Amino acid sequence: MPNAQWSEPIEIKFGHAGSQIVRGPFDALICLQDMWPQRTGAKFVKASNACKGAVEGRVSMETARADFLAAAEEAKLTKH
């Protein structure tokens, strides 16, 4: 399910680095690995695992989305 998308995309703002539209768990994994300001923290790890699981079909899309939003909150990133 690498191309699976959430019902509503999430825009994450990275301050001066701009923003990223995240449409599903595959986009979220790229964002977490390439753009995330802190690659530590329990919610970051949980979101990474959940998004990978969703891409592989082992975790629900809703769980991956919720965990990604929680990681954004943990990193104090603005989300829309």
Backbone as ProteinMPNN parsed JSONL, in Angstrom:
{"seq_chain_A": "MPNAQWSEPIEIKFGHAGSQIVRGPFDALICLQDMWPQRTGAKFVKASNACKGAVEGRVSMETARADFLAAAEEAKLTKH", "coords_chain_A": {"N_chain_A": [[0.802, -1.197, 0.0], [1.964, 1.326, -0.701], [1.12, 3.616, -2.059], [-1.164, 4.426, -0.843], [-3.454, 6.808, 0.454], [-4.291, 9.301, 2.919], [-7.56, 10.37, 3.996], [-7.645, 13.084, 4.306], [-5.135, 15.362, 3.584], [-2.135, 16.41, 5.367], [-0.587, 19.382, 6.256], [2.609, 20.25, 7.095], [4.536, 22.595, 8.746], [7.819, 23.745, 8.644], [9.144, 25.942, 9.785], [11.598, 28.155, 8.734], [12.401, 26.453, 6.747], [10.312, 25.906, 5.135], [7.28, 24.257, 4.042], [5.576, 21.076, 4.053], [3.449, 18.955, 2.278], [1.711, 16.242, 3.39], [0.43, 13.338, 2.317], [-0.116, 10.716, 2.895], [0.896, 7.601, 4.533], [3.348, 6.835, 3.329], [4.424, 9.25, 2.336], [4.633, 10.442, 4.833], [6.621, 8.905, 6.078], [8.867, 9.608, 4.535], [8.997, 12.322, 5.131], [9.431, 12.216, 7.926], [11.958, 11.004, 7.995], [13.594, 12.63, 6.378], [13.131, 15.376, 6.894], [12.517, 15.936, 9.514], [12.952, 17.713, 12.563], [13.925, 16.657, 15.002], [15.042, 13.513, 15.545], [14.333, 11.846, 17.596], [12.601, 10.738, 20.514], [9.631, 9.429, 21.903], [7.186, 9.577, 20.504], [7.974, 10.183, 17.923], [9.342, 7.819, 17.208], [7.235, 5.979, 17.458], [5.477, 6.959, 15.483], [7.047, 6.62, 13.174], [7.263, 3.814, 13.107], [4.527, 3.128, 12.908], [3.765, 4.329, 10.477], [5.404, 2.974, 8.685], [4.381, 0.425, 9.097], [1.782, 0.838, 8.122], [2.268, 1.305, 5.413], [3.129, -1.217, 4.748], [0.829, -2.597, 5.168], [0.117, -3.564, 7.675], [-0.728, -1.948, 9.717], [-3.386, 0.246, 10.556], [-4.541, 2.907, 8.436], [-5.628, 5.106, 9.76], [-4.511, 4.914, 12.311], [-1.795, 5.309, 11.739], [-1.899, 7.94, 10.771], [-2.82, 9.352, 13.037], [-0.69, 8.855, 14.801], [1.376, 10.104, 13.427], [0.536, 12.79, 13.522], [0.702, 13.154, 16.299], [3.459, 12.936, 16.641], [4.272, 15.22, 15.286], [3.23, 17.142, 16.965], [4.741, 16.603, 19.254], [7.238, 17.41, 18.307], [6.8, 20.057, 18.147], [5.837, 21.226, 15.789], [4.067, 23.16, 13.38], [0.889, 22.354, 12.2], [-1.548, 21.718, 9.69]], "CA_chain_A": [[0.0, 0.0, 0.0], [2.79, 2.528, -0.653], [0.442, 4.775, -2.638], [-2.389, 4.708, -0.092], [-3.489, 8.172, 0.953], [-5.266, 9.624, 3.953], [-8.728, 11.076, 3.479], [-7.316, 14.509, 4.322], [-3.69, 15.556, 3.747], [-1.654, 17.224, 6.481], [0.512, 20.281, 5.913], [3.518, 20.466, 8.214], [5.419, 23.742, 8.517], [9.13, 23.571, 9.245], [9.762, 27.254, 9.996], [12.255, 28.743, 7.56], [12.622, 25.412, 5.744], [9.11, 25.775, 4.321], [6.27, 23.304, 4.497], [5.467, 19.819, 3.316], [2.125, 18.333, 2.269], [1.827, 14.807, 3.645], [-0.83, 12.782, 1.834], [-0.325, 9.358, 3.374], [1.986, 7.076, 5.354], [4.623, 6.827, 2.606], [4.892, 10.639, 2.435], [4.991, 10.695, 6.23], [7.926, 8.283, 6.326], [9.887, 10.457, 3.898], [9.054, 13.542, 5.933], [10.046, 11.878, 9.21], [13.368, 10.676, 7.813], [14.364, 13.652, 5.671], [12.892, 16.767, 7.266], [12.145, 16.084, 10.923], [13.995, 18.428, 13.302], [14.49, 15.794, 16.037], [14.724, 12.11, 15.25], [14.264, 11.134, 18.872], [11.317, 10.924, 21.179], [8.754, 8.26, 21.821], [6.152, 9.74, 19.475], [8.655, 10.071, 16.632], [9.573, 6.389, 16.972], [5.928, 5.344, 17.255], [4.968, 7.382, 14.172], [7.858, 5.951, 12.148], [6.845, 2.407, 13.06], [3.138, 3.047, 12.441], [3.711, 4.656, 9.046], [5.996, 1.834, 7.975], [3.394, -0.644, 9.183], [0.66, 1.153, 7.229], [2.75, 1.068, 4.047], [3.203, -2.678, 4.585], [-0.498, -3.167, 5.347], [-0.009, -4.166, 8.998], [-1.278, -0.949, 10.635], [-4.448, 0.995, 9.883], [-4.204, 4.249, 7.96], [-6.024, 6.058, 10.79], [-3.517, 4.844, 13.382], [-0.577, 5.95, 11.242], [-2.159, 9.383, 10.697], [-2.866, 9.856, 14.412], [0.658, 8.808, 15.363], [2.153, 11.146, 12.748], [0.125, 14.067, 14.108], [1.258, 13.203, 17.656], [4.894, 13.211, 16.507], [4.394, 16.638, 14.916], [2.975, 17.885, 18.2], [5.923, 16.396, 20.098], [8.335, 18.21, 17.736], [6.328, 21.443, 18.148], [5.677, 21.68, 14.409], [2.736, 23.641, 13.044], [0.224, 21.455, 11.261], [-2.87, 22.145, 9.21]], "C_chain_A": [[0.85, 1.27, 0.0], [2.094, 3.771, -1.192], [-0.847, 5.132, -1.907], [-2.319, 6.11, 0.497], [-4.545, 8.326, 2.041], [-6.423, 10.383, 3.33], [-8.488, 12.583, 3.422], [-5.813, 14.684, 4.515], [-3.371, 16.468, 4.924], [-0.526, 18.103, 5.961], [1.319, 20.536, 7.174], [4.439, 21.62, 7.852], [6.696, 23.565, 9.326], [9.857, 24.903, 9.423], [10.337, 27.79, 8.7], [12.488, 27.721, 6.447], [11.393, 25.192, 4.868], [8.142, 24.767, 4.898], [6.231, 22.1, 3.575], [4.031, 19.333, 3.416], [2.329, 16.829, 2.392], [0.47, 14.185, 3.339], [-1.129, 11.37, 2.342], [0.898, 8.858, 4.117], [3.339, 7.037, 4.647], [5.239, 8.22, 2.623], [5.367, 10.952, 3.847], [6.352, 10.099, 6.565], [9.052, 9.124, 5.742], [10.087, 11.727, 4.718], [9.768, 13.287, 7.265], [11.551, 11.644, 9.063], [14.197, 11.823, 7.241], [14.237, 15.065, 6.224], [12.699, 17.0, 8.76], [13.268, 16.735, 11.716], [14.673, 17.577, 14.386], [14.074, 14.362, 15.753], [14.801, 11.26, 16.511], [12.891, 11.388, 19.454], [10.403, 9.753, 20.91], [7.728, 8.382, 20.697], [6.742, 9.707, 18.073], [8.843, 8.602, 16.264], [8.259, 5.677, 16.671], [5.361, 5.697, 15.885], [5.738, 6.707, 13.044], [7.427, 4.495, 11.987], [5.436, 2.256, 12.497], [3.04, 3.33, 10.946], [4.326, 3.541, 8.214], [5.015, 0.661, 7.974], [2.213, -0.414, 8.265], [1.049, 0.927, 5.767], [2.768, -0.425, 3.753], [1.859, -3.363, 4.788], [-0.744, -3.82, 6.695], [-0.672, -3.251, 10.018], [-2.33, -0.157, 9.867], [-3.953, 2.389, 9.49], [-4.507, 5.289, 9.04], [-5.019, 6.088, 11.939], [-2.24, 5.555, 12.961], [-0.741, 7.466, 11.206], [-2.148, 10.001, 12.098], [-1.472, 9.89, 15.038], [1.561, 9.861, 14.717], [1.814, 12.525, 13.321], [0.685, 14.23, 15.528], [2.755, 13.509, 17.619], [5.131, 14.668, 16.129], [4.181, 17.519, 16.139], [4.19, 17.8, 19.124], [7.098, 17.272, 19.634], [7.996, 19.697, 17.679], [6.286, 22.045, 16.743], [4.245, 22.133, 14.194], [2.148, 22.725, 12.004], [-1.145, 22.003, 10.9], [-3.551, 20.981, 8.512]], "O_chain_A": [[0.47, 2.233, 0.667], [2.454, 4.883, -0.808], [-1.55, 6.055, -2.318], [-1.272, 6.547, 0.975], [-5.538, 7.6, 2.087], [-6.282, 10.972, 2.259], [-9.065, 13.276, 2.583], [-5.264, 14.205, 5.507], [-4.231, 17.202, 5.41], [0.389, 17.615, 5.298], [0.785, 20.98, 8.19], [5.05, 21.626, 6.783], [6.663, 23.277, 10.522], [11.07, 24.972, 9.226], [9.641, 27.869, 7.688], [12.749, 28.108, 5.309], [11.431, 24.372, 3.95], [8.178, 24.46, 6.089], [6.78, 22.112, 2.472], [3.457, 19.3, 4.505], [3.037, 16.221, 1.589], [-0.518, 14.467, 4.016], [-2.256, 10.889, 2.23], [1.848, 9.615, 4.315], [4.374, 7.191, 5.296], [6.431, 8.37, 2.89], [6.372, 11.637, 4.039], [7.148, 10.725, 7.264], [10.078, 9.327, 6.39], [11.218, 12.147, 4.963], [10.621, 14.076, 7.671], [12.327, 12.051, 9.928], [15.371, 11.97, 7.58], [15.145, 15.876, 6.044], [12.716, 18.143, 9.217], [14.428, 16.352, 11.56], [15.86, 17.756, 14.659], [12.884, 14.046, 15.727], [15.266, 10.12, 16.493], [12.116, 12.18, 18.918], [10.408, 9.168, 19.826], [7.433, 7.401, 20.015], [6.086, 9.253, 17.135], [8.54, 8.191, 15.144], [8.178, 4.871, 15.745], [4.822, 4.83, 15.197], [5.139, 6.269, 12.062], [7.25, 4.008, 10.87], [5.179, 1.355, 11.698], [2.31, 2.644, 10.231], [3.812, 3.207, 7.146], [4.846, -0.011, 6.957], [1.688, -1.364, 7.685], [0.252, 0.418, 4.979], [2.459, -0.849, 2.639], [1.75, -4.576, 4.604], [-1.717, -4.559, 6.85], [-1.126, -3.712, 11.065], [-2.182, 0.082, 8.669], [-3.07, 2.96, 10.129], [-3.744, 6.238, 9.223], [-4.711, 7.152, 12.476], [-1.667, 6.319, 13.738], [0.179, 8.198, 11.572], [-1.539, 11.049, 12.315], [-1.12, 10.849, 15.725], [2.414, 10.442, 15.387], [2.709, 13.331, 13.574], [1.094, 15.326, 15.911], [3.262, 14.25, 18.461], [6.087, 15.284, 16.6], [4.873, 18.521, 16.321], [4.613, 18.801, 19.704], [7.85, 17.805, 20.45], [8.804, 20.505, 17.219], [6.644, 23.204, 16.533], [3.314, 21.558, 14.759], [2.815, 22.356, 11.038], [-1.806, 22.662, 11.703], [-4.676, 21.123, 8.031]]}, "name": "protein", "num_of_chains": 1, "seq": "MPNAQWSEPIEIKFGHAGSQIVRGPFDALICLQDMWPQRTGAKFVKASNACKGAVEGRVSMETARADFLAAAEEAKLTKH"}
